[in-house]
Amino acid sequence: MKTFKTMLLAVAISCGTALSANTTEPTEPTAKTTSEVVKRAMNKEIANLLAEPNFNVEQTTSVKVSFTVNKDNEVVVLNVESKDVSIEKYIQGRLNYQKLDSKALVGQTYHVPVKLESTL
């Protein structure tokens, strides 16, 4: 009988420990999730700024845009990887020194793929 009580006590302690260790508490968003939210917001803003080009795009083109954000939260285009000069000038003209609503990290270089759909 003494062995049975000892075993019952051991099972009760192990179950109690396992149940108390399994609690979850709300956590603050991590820096990674916060930066992902900011990146998504910036991508939307850039897509809106580049919507409806003022020229005909003959074929669907993908370019990579590198930019940074200055202390006034304005976009500063560093590089546009494109063979077409008109696309490069269009992107630089539309994005350079446009103020963003989302709070980006000042001085960090961002790389965004941009896809221009054919209008023909």
Buried (B, 14 or more C-beta within 10 A) or exposed (E): EEEEEEEEEEEEEEEEEEEEEEEEEEEEEEEEEEBEEBBEBBBEBBEEEBEEBEEEBEEEBEBEBEBBBEEEBBBBBEBBEBEBEEBBEBBBEBBEEBEBEBEBEEEEEBEBEBEBEEEE
